[in-house]
Amino acid sequence: MKQKAVSIFKKGLEGILDLVYPRRCVICDGTVEVYDKMICPGCNKKLSFGRGPFCLKCGKLLLDEETEYCGDCEKKDHEYEAGRSLFPYSEDVIKSLYRLKYSGRREYAEFYGRKLAERFREVINGWGVEVIIPVPLHKSRLRERGYNQAALMAAHLGRCLGIKVEENAVIRVRKTRPQKLLDASSRQSNIKNAFKIGQFDVKLKTVLLVDDIYTTGSTIDEVCRTLKQAGAGRVYFLTAAAGC
């Protein structure tokens, strides 16, 4: 009887929330009729995780089924072991992630964190991940934005998988220019020596980095280099999307 009363109360509360604070679709930002849903039916149908083959290193979609690595990974030796991204580059997904980062849609992080857990649970278990670390923001940018979108995604991912999240394990000590404004060669120099280890023992740990978008891998590589110099063993990454 008590459980039934709690259920009725919960449904009533959700109904009120629907009216006062309608949930927005993560992809199109339109109103979602059911409060506990994070994506509208139309966007759910058209959203694609992408079908393989994938680059064995960075996880980007490959156009040629005969190859094992993308053009970038064939030319460059990355610091990380491997990585995967939830969605391939698309205008809808990139706009969604920009709203998450710059328009205060921090609730979107729950969707991306949950989906990362659902899609890559077995992959993460296979990697033997012991700790999740979000790619950090510089303190000035964190003050401006009010939150780190990667940290929010990592928190939901860790909660779903029961893996500890260390938000302050890596600190960004240089305020770099936004990577999206730079070409591939400039991104590497822009991010060089931008991170340091916080108060965290990374020795013998298998680490999973979490960020919103993977493009050339320069940021992931630099965080990975910082971790390995401090004693980390293997470092993998997950992102919400793989950009161009």
C-alpha positions in Angstrom: 0.0 0.0 0.0 2.8 2.3 0.9 4.7 1.6 -2.4 1.5 2.3 -4.3 1.1 5.7 -2.5 4.7 6.6 -3.3 4.2 5.6 -7.0 1.1 7.8 -7.2 2.9 10.7 -5.6 5.8 10.3 -7.9 3.6 10.3 -11.0 1.8 13.4 -9.7 5.1 15.2 -9.1 6.3 14.3 -12.6 3.1 15.7 -14.0 3.6 19.0 -12.2 7.2 19.1 -13.4 6.0 18.6 -17.0 3.9 21.7 -16.7 6.3 23.9 -14.8 9.7 22.7 -16.1 9.1 20.8 -19.4 12.1 18.6 -20.3 13.9 19.5 -23.5 14.9 17.0 -26.1 18.7 16.6 -26.0 19.0 16.6 -29.8 16.4 19.2 -31.1 15.8 21.0 -27.8 12.1 20.8 -28.3 9.7 19.9 -25.5 9.5 16.3 -24.5 6.0 15.3 -23.4 7.1 12.6 -21.0 9.3 14.0 -18.2 11.5 11.0 -17.6 12.4 10.8 -21.3 15.5 12.7 -22.6 14.9 12.6 -26.3 11.7 13.1 -28.4 10.4 10.2 -30.6 11.4 11.9 -33.9 15.0 12.4 -32.8 15.2 9.0 -31.3 14.3 7.5 -34.7 16.8 9.5 -36.7 19.7 9.3 -34.2 22.4 7.0 -35.4 25.3 5.5 -33.4 27.0 4.7 -36.7 27.7 1.3 -38.1 31.3 -0.1 -38.3 34.0 -0.7 -39.2 35.7 1.5 -36.7 39.3 2.6 -36.4 41.0 0.2 -34.0 42.8 3.1 -32.3 40.5 6.2 -32.0 37.2 4.5 -32.8 36.2 6.8 -35.7 34.1 5.3 -38.5 36.1 4.0 -41.4 35.0 4.5 -45.0 37.1 1.6 -46.3 36.2 -1.8 -44.8 39.6 -3.1 -45.8 41.5 -0.7 -43.5 42.0 -1.1 -39.7 43.0 2.5 -38.9 41.8 6.0 -39.9 44.1 8.3 -41.8 45.0 10.3 -38.7 46.0 7.2 -36.7 48.0 5.8 -39.5 50.2 8.9 -39.5 50.3 9.7 -35.8 51.3 7.7 -32.7 48.9 8.5 -30.0 49.6 8.4 -26.2 46.4 6.5 -25.4 45.7 2.8 -25.8 42.3 3.1 -27.6 39.1 5.1 -27.5 35.5 5.1 -28.7 32.9 7.8 -29.4 29.1 7.5 -28.9 28.1 9.3 -32.1 29.8 10.1 -35.4 30.0 13.8 -36.4 26.6 15.2 -37.3 25.2 18.7 -37.2 22.4 17.7 -34.8 24.8 16.1 -32.3 27.4 18.9 -32.5 24.7 21.5 -31.9 23.4 19.5 -28.9 26.9 19.4 -27.4 27.4 23.1 -28.0 24.1 23.8 -26.0 25.4 21.5 -23.3 28.7 23.5 -23.1 27.6 27.1 -23.8 23.9 27.4 -23.2 23.5 25.9 -19.8 21.8 22.7 -20.8 23.7 20.7 -18.2 20.9 18.2 -18.0 22.0 16.9 -21.4 25.0 15.3 -19.6 22.8 12.7 -18.1 21.7 11.5 -21.5 25.3 11.2 -22.8 26.6 9.6 -19.7 23.9 7.0 -19.7 24.2 6.2 -23.4 28.0 5.9 -23.0 27.4 3.3 -20.2 24.8 1.4 -22.2 26.8 1.2 -25.4 30.3 0.7 -24.1 29.7 -1.3 -20.8 31.4 -4.4 -22.2 34.2 -2.5 -23.9 34.9 -0.7 -20.6 34.9 -4.0 -18.7 37.2 -5.4 -21.3 39.7 -2.5 -20.8 39.7 -3.2 -17.1 39.0 0.5 -16.2 39.6 1.3 -12.5 38.9 5.0 -12.5 37.2 7.6 -14.7 38.8 11.1 -15.1 37.0 13.9 -17.0 39.1 16.2 -19.2 39.4 19.4 -17.0 38.6 23.0 -17.8 40.8 25.9 -16.8 39.6 27.5 -13.6 38.7 30.8 -15.4 36.6 28.9 -17.9 34.9 26.9 -15.2 33.9 30.1 -13.4 32.5 31.5 -16.6 30.5 28.4 -17.5 29.7 27.2 -14.0 30.3 23.6 -14.7 32.5 21.2 -16.7 30.4 19.3 -19.2 32.9 16.4 -19.3 32.8 16.0 -15.5 29.0 15.9 -15.6 29.0 13.2 -18.2 31.7 11.3 -16.3 29.6 11.4 -13.1 26.6 9.8 -14.8 28.8 7.2 -16.5 30.5 6.3 -13.3 27.2 6.0 -11.4 25.8 3.7 -14.1 28.9 1.4 -14.1 29.8 1.7 -10.4 33.3 3.1 -11.2 34.9 5.8 -9.2 35.2 9.3 -10.8 38.2 11.5 -9.9 37.2 15.0 -11.1 40.3 16.7 -9.7 42.9 14.1 -10.7 44.1 16.3 -13.5 44.2 20.1 -13.5 44.4 22.4 -16.5 47.1 25.0 -15.6 47.1 26.9 -18.9 44.2 28.7 -20.4 44.5 27.6 -24.0 42.7 28.8 -27.0 39.6 26.8 -28.0 40.9 23.8 -30.1 38.0 24.2 -32.6 39.5 27.5 -33.8 42.9 25.9 -34.7 44.1 23.6 -37.4 45.5 20.2 -36.6 49.2 21.3 -36.4 48.4 24.3 -34.1 46.2 22.2 -31.7 49.2 20.2 -30.5 51.3 23.2 -29.6 48.3 25.0 -28.2 47.6 22.2 -25.6 51.3 21.4 -24.8 52.0 21.4 -21.0 48.5 22.6 -20.3 47.8 19.9 -17.6 49.3 18.7 -14.3 48.4 16.0 -11.8 46.2 17.0 -8.9 46.1 15.3 -5.5 45.7 11.7 -6.8 47.8 8.6 -6.9 47.6 7.3 -10.5 50.2 4.5 -10.2 49.2 1.1 -11.6 45.8 2.5 -12.6 43.9 1.8 -15.8 42.3 5.1 -16.5 39.3 6.1 -18.7 39.3 9.7 -19.9 35.9 11.3 -20.7 35.3 14.4 -22.9 32.6 15.7 -25.2 34.2 15.7 -28.7 37.2 13.9 -30.2 38.7 15.4 -33.3 42.5 15.1 -33.8 43.1 13.7 -30.3 45.6 16.4 -29.3 43.8 17.2 -26.0 43.3 13.5 -25.1 47.0 12.8 -25.9 48.2 15.6 -23.7 46.1 14.5 -20.7 47.3 11.0 -21.3 50.9 12.0 -21.4 50.5 13.9 -18.1 48.9 10.8 -16.5 51.6 8.4 -17.8 54.4 10.7 -16.6 52.9 10.5 -13.2 52.7 6.7 -13.2 49.5 5.7 -14.9 49.6 2.4 -16.7 47.0 2.3 -19.5 44.8 5.1 -20.6 41.6 4.9 -22.7 39.0 7.5 -23.7 35.3 7.9 -24.4 33.7 10.9 -25.9 30.1 11.8 -26.9 31.0 12.4 -30.5 33.9 12.1 -33.0 34.3 15.3 -34.9 36.1 16.0 -38.2 
